[in-house]
Amino acid sequence: MDKQELRHIYAEKSIRETIRQLKAGDKLPGERTISKELGISYMTTRKAIENLVAKGLLYKIPKKGAYVAGHKEAKTKNLAYFLDSSIKDGLSSPYYSMIFDAVEKEAAKNGYSLMYISNAGGSDFLEIAKKIDGVIISCFPRIEPLIQELKARVAVVCIDNSSADKSIPSVTLDNFNSVANSIDYLCTLGHERIGFITGLDDSDIGRDRLAGYLGALKNHHIAEDRDLVFRGDYTFATGRRGADYFLSLASPPTAIMCANDTMAISAMKEISTRGLKVPDDMSIIGFDDIVLASQITPALTTVSVPVEEMAKRSIDLLRSQINDNDLKYQHTSLPCQLVLRETSAEINNSSPTARKIKA
């Protein structure tokens, strides 16, 4: 360890001691004042403060200075899960209710209560932040300003997507490879015309899942066909419309991958309404592995999301920030597992059902 690194450590420890003597929202002395008091360079002090911002102990307001992060004095033993009100179905969505349930159970294991908050109805959710120690946010780019406001008051962890502010810890999914592996599987079953019903393209989730689909096709030397991509929004109605669109093509796909289970289940219903069978006439794969996926007939082949591990990692990250501990990891991307059930099968171009779909 060189002298410069030792100075950074000394500066960071000294500033931590100062933080402990202040309250949430208190302003830290200026960087030049700290440098003079500690007898170190201005740049060393700035680097130490940036490190503490990255660890969530401080936050900076441009042209004003550094402030003690809000979770320093919080001891409510309450946590919150925040979901943007623009999400269709909100917490009643099968996926988000599954996430909330897992986070609630993990919070309880660690002695915390969990509440649900959103910005619905114009309520002042920032007032609620005074009653919690930390918040897990299903992150979307459109709520970045809100994330910054919450970060200034409490410990924050983002899930689903990472924040543009990389100092905020995150727990995400390996969406690209999860979809790519599913397409690989369909290709091993002989499928070449594979449709994809996308999610929204306003976040990494939607973009990465589409990229995984296109990347897998390329790896199998299957030409990209944008007629086989239908833009979805994760809702039940979109799955039906997507299946209707694909079946209207002169040469329909023999398999459809959906960006979530809700759309996959809806697509299955539309296919059945047309007098066709899954998987005999059309293979289907979903994403999320919601409870209903294993209960319907035929049971849905899907990508299982490790919700328990997401919850555990998220709570661990919050606790580390709340208790002033160094983070073991800042960002993590979790792998998902393709669960083979009854809605995917080998293609049989000579079968009557295959000819029916082409007709």
C-alpha positions in Angstrom: 0.0 0.0 0.0 1.6 3.3 -1.1 1.5 6.6 0.8 -1.2 8.1 -1.4 -3.5 5.1 -0.7 -2.8 5.4 3.0 -3.8 9.1 2.9 -7.1 8.2 1.2 -7.8 5.7 3.9 -6.9 8.2 6.7 -9.0 10.9 5.1 -12.0 8.6 4.7 -11.9 7.3 8.3 -11.6 10.9 9.6 -14.5 12.1 7.6 -16.6 9.1 8.8 -15.9 10.3 12.3 -17.2 13.7 11.4 -20.3 12.2 9.9 -21.1 10.3 13.1 -21.2 13.6 15.0 -23.7 15.1 12.5 -27.4 14.5 11.9 -29.1 13.5 8.7 -29.1 16.4 6.2 -26.3 18.3 8.0 -23.7 19.8 5.7 -20.2 18.6 5.8 -17.4 21.2 6.2 -16.0 22.4 2.9 -13.3 20.2 1.2 -10.6 22.8 1.7 -11.5 23.2 5.4 -11.2 19.4 5.9 -7.9 19.4 4.0 -6.5 22.0 6.2 -7.7 20.3 9.4 -6.3 16.9 8.4 -3.1 18.2 6.8 -3.8 16.5 3.5 -4.2 17.7 0.0 -7.4 19.0 -1.4 -7.5 16.2 -4.1 -7.1 13.5 -1.4 -10.1 15.0 0.5 -12.2 15.2 -2.6 -11.4 11.6 -3.5 -12.4 10.4 0.1 -15.7 12.3 -0.1 -16.4 10.8 -3.5 -15.8 7.3 -2.1 -18.2 8.1 0.8 -20.8 9.3 -1.7 -20.4 6.1 -3.6 -21.0 4.2 -0.4 -24.2 6.1 0.3 -22.9 7.9 3.5 -23.0 11.3 1.9 -24.8 13.0 -1.0 -23.7 16.1 -2.9 -25.7 19.0 -4.1 -24.0 20.8 -7.0 -22.4 24.2 -5.9 -23.5 23.7 -2.3 -21.4 20.8 -0.9 -21.7 17.4 0.7 -24.4 16.4 3.1 -24.9 13.5 5.5 -27.2 11.0 3.9 -30.7 10.7 5.4 -30.4 7.1 6.6 -27.7 8.0 9.1 -30.1 8.7 11.9 -32.9 6.5 10.8 -33.8 3.7 13.3 -37.4 3.0 12.5 -36.9 -0.6 11.5 -39.2 0.1 8.6 -38.3 -0.4 4.9 -40.3 0.4 1.8 -40.7 -1.0 -1.7 -41.3 1.7 -4.3 -43.0 1.0 -7.6 -43.7 3.8 -10.1 -47.5 4.4 -10.5 -47.1 4.3 -14.3 -46.6 0.5 -14.1 -49.8 -1.1 -15.4 -51.6 -3.1 -12.7 -49.1 -1.9 -10.1 -48.6 -4.3 -7.2 -51.4 -6.5 -8.4 -49.1 -7.5 -11.3 -48.1 -11.1 -10.9 -44.4 -10.3 -11.2 -44.3 -7.3 -8.8 -46.5 -9.0 -6.2 -44.1 -11.9 -6.3 -41.1 -9.5 -5.8 -42.9 -7.7 -3.0 -43.7 -10.9 -1.2 -40.1 -12.1 -1.4 -38.8 -8.8 -0.1 -41.3 -8.7 2.7 -40.3 -12.1 3.9 -36.6 -11.3 3.7 -37.1 -8.0 5.6 -39.0 -9.8 8.3 -36.1 -12.3 8.7 -33.9 -9.3 9.5 -36.4 -7.6 11.9 -37.8 -5.0 9.5 -41.4 -4.2 8.5 -42.0 -3.5 4.8 -44.5 -1.0 3.4 -45.5 -0.3 -0.2 -45.2 3.2 -1.6 -45.8 4.8 -5.0 -46.3 8.3 -6.4 -49.9 7.5 -7.3 -52.5 10.2 -6.7 -49.9 12.9 -6.1 -49.4 11.8 -2.5 -46.3 13.2 -0.8 -44.3 9.9 -0.6 -41.2 11.9 0.3 -42.9 12.5 3.7 -43.1 8.7 4.1 -39.4 8.6 3.6 -39.1 10.1 7.1 -40.6 7.0 8.5 -38.3 4.4 6.9 -34.7 3.4 7.0 -34.3 2.4 3.4 -36.2 1.7 0.1 -36.0 -0.8 -2.6 -37.0 0.7 -5.9 -38.0 -1.0 -9.1 -35.9 1.3 -11.2 -36.9 2.9 -14.5 -35.1 5.8 -16.3 -38.2 8.0 -16.1 -38.0 8.1 -12.3 -34.3 9.0 -12.0 -35.1 12.5 -10.4 -37.2 10.8 -7.8 -34.5 8.2 -7.0 -32.1 11.1 -6.3 -34.6 12.7 -4.0 -35.0 9.5 -2.1 -31.3 8.9 -2.0 -30.8 12.2 -0.2 -33.1 11.0 2.6 -32.7 7.2 3.0 -30.7 4.2 1.9 -31.6 3.1 -1.6 -31.2 -0.1 -3.6 -32.4 -0.4 -7.2 -33.7 -3.7 -8.6 -34.7 -4.7 -12.2 -32.6 -1.9 -13.7 -29.6 -0.1 -12.3 -29.8 3.6 -11.8 -27.9 6.1 -14.0 -26.2 7.0 -10.7 -23.8 4.1 -10.3 -23.2 5.0 -6.7 -26.6 3.5 -6.0 -26.4 -0.3 -5.4 -28.5 -2.5 -7.7 -29.7 -6.0 -8.1 -30.6 -6.9 -11.7 -31.1 -10.0 -13.9 -29.1 -11.3 -16.8 -31.9 -10.7 -19.2 -29.8 -11.0 -22.4 -28.5 -14.5 -21.7 -31.7 -15.7 -20.2 -33.6 -15.0 -23.4 -30.7 -16.1 -25.6 -30.6 -19.5 -23.8 -34.4 -19.9 -24.4 -34.0 -19.2 -28.1 -31.1 -21.6 -28.2 -33.4 -24.3 -26.8 -36.1 -23.6 -29.4 -33.5 -23.9 -32.1 -32.4 -27.3 -30.8 -36.0 -28.4 -31.2 -35.8 -27.5 -34.9 -37.5 -24.1 -34.8 -36.2 -21.4 -37.2 -39.2 -19.1 -37.5 -39.4 -17.8 -33.9 -41.6 -14.9 -33.0 -40.8 -12.5 -30.1 -43.3 -10.4 -28.1 -41.2 -7.8 -26.5 -41.5 -5.8 -23.3 -41.2 -2.0 -23.2 -38.1 -0.5 -24.7 -37.8 2.3 -22.1 -35.5 0.3 -19.8 -32.6 -2.1 -19.9 -35.0 -5.0 -19.2 -36.9 -4.6 -22.4 -33.9 -3.7 -24.5 -31.7 -6.6 -23.2 -34.4 -9.2 -23.7 -34.9 -8.1 -27.3 -31.1 -8.1 -27.8 -30.9 -11.6 -26.4 -33.4 -12.8 -28.9 -31.7 -11.2 -31.9 -28.3 -12.3 -30.7 -29.3 -15.9 -30.4 -30.8 -15.9 -33.9 -27.6 -14.5 -35.2 -25.5 -17.2 -33.4 -27.7 -19.9 -35.1 -27.3 -18.2 -38.5 -31.0 -17.3 -38.7 -31.6 -14.1 -40.6 -33.3 -11.3 -38.5 -36.9 -10.8 -39.6 -38.6 -7.8 -38.0 -42.0 -9.2 -39.0 -41.4 -11.7 -36.3 -41.0 -9.1 -33.6 -44.2 -7.7 -32.0 -43.9 -4.8 -29.6 -45.6 -5.6 -26.3 -46.0 -3.9 -22.9 -46.2 -6.9 -20.5 -50.0 -6.8 -20.4 -52.5 -9.7 -21.0 -54.1 -7.8 -23.9 -50.7 -7.4 -25.7 -50.1 -11.2 -25.6 -53.4 -11.8 -27.3 -52.7 -9.2 -30.0 -49.2 -10.5 -30.5 -50.5 -14.0 -31.1 -53.2 -12.7 -33.4 -50.6 -10.8 -35.4 -48.2 -13.8 -35.8 -51.0 -16.1 -36.9 -52.1 -13.6 -39.5 -48.7 -13.8 -41.3 -48.4 -15.6 -44.6 -45.7 -17.7 -42.9 -46.4 -17.8 -39.2 -43.7 -18.6 -36.7 -43.6 -22.1 -35.2 -42.6 -20.8 -31.8 -43.1 -17.6 -29.8 -40.9 -16.3 -27.0 -42.7 -13.7 -24.8 -40.9 -11.1 -22.6 -43.1 -12.1 -19.6 -45.5 -14.9 -18.5 -48.6 -12.7 -18.6 -48.2 -12.2 -22.4 -47.3 -15.8 -22.9 -50.4 -17.1 -21.1 -52.6 -14.6 -23.1 -50.9 -15.8 -26.4 -51.7 -19.4 -25.5 -55.4 -18.5 -25.0 -55.5 -16.8 -28.4 -53.9 -19.7 -30.1 -56.4 -22.1 -28.4 -59.3 -19.8 -29.5 -58.1 -20.3 -33.1 -58.5 -24.1 -32.7 -54.8 -24.7 -32.6 -52.8 -26.5 -29.9 -49.8 -25.6 -27.8 -47.2 -27.0 -28.3 -48.4 -29.2 -31.2 -49.0 -26.2 -33.5 -47.0 -23.5 -31.7 -44.4 -23.7 -29.0 -44.5 -20.9 -26.3 -41.9 -19.7 -23.8 -42.5 -17.0 -21.1 -40.4 -15.2 -18.6 -40.7 -14.7 -14.8 -42.2 -18.1 -13.7 -45.2 -16.5 -11.9 -47.3 -18.9 -9.8 -49.9 -19.4 -12.6 -47.2 -20.6 -15.0 -47.1 -24.0 -13.4 -50.8 -24.2 -12.7 -52.3 -23.8 -16.2 -52.7 -26.6 -18.8 -50.4 -27.1 -20.5 -47.9 -25.9 -17.9 -45.8 -23.0 -19.3 -42.2 -23.4 -20.2 -40.6 -20.2 -18.9 -37.6 -18.5 -17.5 -37.6 -18.6 -13.7 -36.5 -15.4 -12.0 -34.6 -15.9 -8.7 -36.9 -13.7 -6.6 -35.7 -15.0 -3.3 -32.0 -14.2 -4.1 -33.0 -10.8 -5.5 -34.8 -10.1 -2.2 -31.9 -11.3 -0.1 -29.3 -9.3 -1.9 -31.4 -6.2 -1.8 -32.0 -6.4 1.9 -28.3 -7.1 2.5 -27.3 -4.0 0.5 -29.8 -1.8 2.5 -28.6 -3.1 5.8 -25.0 -2.4 4.9 -25.9 1.2 4.1 -28.1 1.6 7.2 -25.4 0.2 9.5 -22.5 2.1 7.9 -20.8 -1.1 6.7 -18.8 -1.3 3.5 -20.7 -2.9 0.7 -19.5 -6.4 -0.2 -20.7 -5.7 -3.8 -22.1 -2.6 -5.4 -23.9 -4.1 -8.4 -24.9 -7.7 -9.1 -26.6 -9.4 -12.1 -28.3 -12.7 -11.3 -28.7 -15.6 -13.7 -32.1 -17.0 -14.5 -33.1 -20.6 -15.2 -35.1 -22.0 -18.1 -37.8 -24.2 -16.7 -39.0 -26.9 -19.2 -42.6 -27.8 -18.9 -45.3 -28.6 -21.5 -45.5 -25.7 -24.0 -42.4 -26.3 -26.0 -41.8 -29.3 -28.4 -39.9 -30.3 -31.4 -41.2 -29.0 -34.7 -42.9 -31.5 -37.0 -43.3 -29.9 -40.4 -45.1 -33.0 -41.8 -47.8 -33.1 -39.1 -51.4 -32.1 -39.9 -51.3 -29.5 -37.1 -48.2 -27.9 -38.6 -49.9 -27.7 -42.0 -52.9 -26.1 -40.3 -50.8 -23.3 -38.9 -49.3 -22.6 -42.3 -52.8 -22.5 -43.8 
